[in-house]
């Protein structure tokens, strides 16, 4: 089994466990990761997922031992182009080569990054909502040196996270991006001591999970759906997404505030 799942108090930790391959993804692992993230999204008791790579590596990318298929035109056409492409007129979304990279989940995912998250592994980390990196972890478009392009969202998500110019320099050079630089430019959100990324990500997940989830999920959805829209269209989208959640949860929250909960920024009493 290449993927393990642990569940605890609304937190689902999905673990890539191909230690012998630095957690590089093969087709079996891609299928398993996709299935587990879809199961998380369907689970009514699950609130936040943590995505972790066992053994000191988040993910070394696509397992290049399967690279021989690139030289077999018929197999490449069958297993990559046809199996993983976007058929015209088909609204369904196939899994990405790395697995869940094309999923648009309704709940937050936090990537806990130890060691390398390179090539497709970097794309998986960027697919998450939030990235927590160990201080010696690093990103990098290492597939640049092998002539393999980014096809799991890297050219889409990286410019949105850090801007086109910075993204272009990282994409075109394929260089190493250490955790301190990733934090500085907005490619990750937190840096923690080596060996603690999973624990820190799970603590952050619990922090998010304890809030009323209707508003959490609504605001997450509005942030994604409004990105890139004209301001008025984005405001309208935010309004339509938020007004129902506000009615359902906002009244109860206002009542708790009136009773003295959460005053002066104290989140510990909500």
C-alpha positions in Angstrom: 0.0 0.0 0.0 1.5 3.3 -1.1 -1.0 5.6 0.6 -2.0 5.6 4.3 -4.8 7.6 6.0 -5.1 8.6 9.6 -8.2 10.3 11.0 -8.4 12.2 14.3 -11.1 14.6 15.5 -12.1 15.9 12.1 -8.5 16.0 10.7 -7.7 13.6 7.9 -4.0 13.1 7.3 -3.2 11.5 3.9 0.3 10.1 3.7 2.3 9.3 0.6 4.3 6.2 1.7 6.7 5.3 -1.1 9.8 5.9 1.0 12.0 3.8 -1.2 11.2 6.1 -4.2 11.4 9.4 -2.2 7.6 9.4 -2.5 7.7 9.8 -6.3 4.3 9.1 -7.7 3.6 6.1 -9.9 0.1 5.3 -11.5 -1.0 3.2 -8.5 -0.1 6.0 -6.1 -1.8 8.6 -8.2 -5.0 6.6 -8.2 -4.8 6.0 -4.5 -4.1 9.7 -3.6 -7.0 10.8 -5.8 -9.4 8.3 -4.2 -8.4 9.3 -0.7 -8.8 13.0 -1.3 -12.3 12.4 -2.9 -13.2 10.3 0.1 -12.1 13.0 2.5 -14.2 15.6 0.6 -17.3 13.3 0.9 -16.8 12.5 4.6 -19.2 14.6 6.6 -17.1 14.2 9.7 -13.8 15.4 8.0 -13.1 19.1 8.1 -9.5 19.6 7.1 -6.9 17.4 5.4 -3.2 17.3 5.9 -1.1 16.0 3.0 2.3 14.5 4.1 5.1 12.5 2.6 6.6 9.8 4.9 10.3 9.4 5.5 11.7 12.9 5.1 10.6 13.7 1.6 7.3 15.3 0.6 7.4 14.0 -3.0 10.3 13.7 -5.6 7.8 14.1 -8.5 6.7 11.6 -11.1 8.5 8.3 -10.9 10.8 8.6 -13.9 11.2 4.8 -13.9 8.0 5.0 -15.9 9.6 7.4 -18.4 10.2 4.6 -20.9 6.5 5.1 -21.9 7.5 8.5 -23.3 9.5 6.7 -26.0 6.6 4.3 -26.9 4.3 6.5 -28.9 1.3 4.1 -28.8 1.6 3.6 -25.1 2.0 7.3 -24.5 -1.1 8.0 -26.6 -3.1 5.5 -24.7 -1.9 6.0 -21.1 -1.2 9.7 -21.0 -3.0 11.6 -23.9 -6.2 9.6 -23.9 -6.4 8.5 -20.3 -5.5 11.8 -18.7 -6.4 14.4 -21.2 -9.4 16.7 -21.4 -11.8 15.3 -24.0 -13.7 18.0 -25.8 -17.2 18.4 -24.6 -16.6 16.2 -21.6 -17.3 18.0 -18.3 -15.7 15.3 -16.2 -12.1 15.9 -14.9 -9.7 13.0 -15.1 -7.0 12.7 -12.4 -3.8 14.4 -13.1 -0.6 12.4 -13.8 0.4 13.1 -10.1 -3.1 12.2 -8.9 -5.3 14.8 -7.1 -3.7 17.9 -8.8 -6.9 18.6 -10.9 -9.4 18.1 -8.0 -11.3 21.2 -6.8 -12.3 20.1 -3.3 -14.8 21.8 -1.1 -12.6 21.6 2.0 -9.1 22.9 2.9 -6.0 20.9 2.4 -2.6 21.7 4.1 0.6 20.4 2.7 3.2 19.4 5.3 6.5 19.6 3.5 9.6 17.9 4.7 12.6 17.5 2.4 12.2 17.8 -1.3 8.9 18.8 -3.0 10.2 19.0 -6.5 8.9 18.7 -10.1 5.4 17.1 -9.8 5.8 17.1 -6.0 6.1 20.9 -6.0 2.9 20.9 -8.1 1.1 18.8 -5.5 2.2 21.2 -2.7 0.9 24.2 -4.7 -2.4 22.4 -5.2 -2.9 22.6 -1.4 -4.6 25.6 0.1 -1.7 26.2 2.6 1.9 25.0 2.7 3.8 24.4 6.0 7.5 23.7 5.2 10.3 22.4 7.4 13.2 24.8 7.5 15.4 22.5 5.4 12.7 21.6 2.9 12.8 22.9 -0.6 10.9 23.3 -3.9 12.2 23.2 -7.4 11.1 22.5 -11.0 13.7 19.7 -11.2 12.0 18.2 -14.2 13.5 21.1 -16.2 16.8 19.1 -16.5 15.1 16.1 -17.9 12.9 17.9 -20.5 9.7 17.0 -18.7 7.2 19.9 -18.6 4.8 20.9 -15.8 1.4 19.3 -16.5 -0.1 19.1 -13.0 -0.9 22.8 -12.5 2.5 24.3 -11.9 2.3 26.9 -14.6 -1.2 27.8 -13.5 -0.8 27.9 -9.7 2.7 29.3 -9.2 2.0 32.6 -11.0 -1.1 33.0 -8.9 0.8 32.5 -5.7 3.9 34.6 -6.3 3.3 36.6 -9.5 4.3 35.9 -13.1 7.9 37.3 -13.0 9.1 35.3 -10.0 7.2 32.2 -11.2 8.8 32.5 -14.6 12.3 32.7 -13.2 11.7 29.6 -11.0 10.0 27.6 -13.8 12.6 28.4 -16.5 15.7 27.9 -14.4 14.5 24.8 -12.5 16.6 25.9 -9.5 16.2 25.0 -5.9 13.9 27.2 -3.8 14.7 26.7 -0.1 12.0 27.2 2.6 13.2 30.6 3.8 12.9 32.0 0.2 9.6 30.2 -0.3 8.2 32.0 2.8 9.6 35.3 1.7 8.0 35.2 -1.8 4.7 33.7 -0.8 5.3 30.1 -2.0 4.6 28.8 1.5 2.8 30.2 4.5 4.8 28.9 7.5 8.3 27.5 8.1 8.9 25.3 11.1 11.8 23.3 12.6 12.9 20.3 10.7 10.9 17.2 11.5 7.9 19.1 12.8 6.0 20.0 9.5 3.3 17.3 10.0 2.7 18.2 13.6 2.5 21.9 12.8 0.2 21.3 9.8 -2.1 19.2 12.0 -2.1 21.9 14.7 -3.1 24.5 12.0 -5.8 22.1 10.8 -7.3 21.8 14.3 -7.2 25.6 14.5 -9.3 25.8 11.4 -11.5 22.9 12.2 -12.8 24.3 15.5 -14.6 27.3 13.8 -18.1 27.1 12.4 -17.5 25.3 9.1 -20.2 26.9 7.0 -18.5 30.2 7.0 -15.0 28.7 6.7 -15.9 26.8 3.5 -17.9 29.7 2.1 -15.1 32.1 2.4 -12.6 29.6 1.0 -14.9 29.1 -2.0 -15.4 32.8 -2.5 -11.7 33.4 -2.5 -11.1 30.9 -5.2 -14.1 31.8 -7.4 -13.5 35.5 -7.2 -9.9 35.3 -8.1 -9.3 37.0 -11.4 -12.9 38.3 -11.8 -13.7 42.0 -12.2 -14.3 43.5 -8.8 -18.1 43.8 -9.2 -18.4 40.3 -10.4 -16.3 39.0 -7.5 -18.3 41.0 -5.0 -21.5 39.5 -6.4 -20.0 36.0 -6.1 -18.9 36.7 -2.5 -22.4 38.0 -1.6 -24.3 35.0 -3.1 -21.9 32.5 -1.5 -21.9 34.2 1.9 -25.5 35.3 2.5 -26.9 31.9 3.2 -24.0 30.8 5.5 -24.3 34.2 7.3 -28.0 33.5 8.0 -27.4 29.9 9.2 -24.3 30.5 11.4 -24.0 34.2 11.9 -27.0 34.6 14.1 -25.8 31.9 16.5 -22.3 33.4 16.5 -23.7 36.9 17.2 -25.6 35.4 20.2 -22.4 33.9 21.6 -20.6 37.2 21.2 -23.5 39.0 23.0 -22.9 36.5 25.9 -19.3 37.6 26.2 -17.5 35.0 24.1 -14.5 36.0 21.9 -14.1 39.6 23.1 -11.0 41.6 22.4 -9.7 39.1 19.8 -9.8 36.1 22.2 -10.4 33.1 20.0 -9.9 30.7 22.9 -13.4 31.3 24.4 -15.5 30.8 21.3 
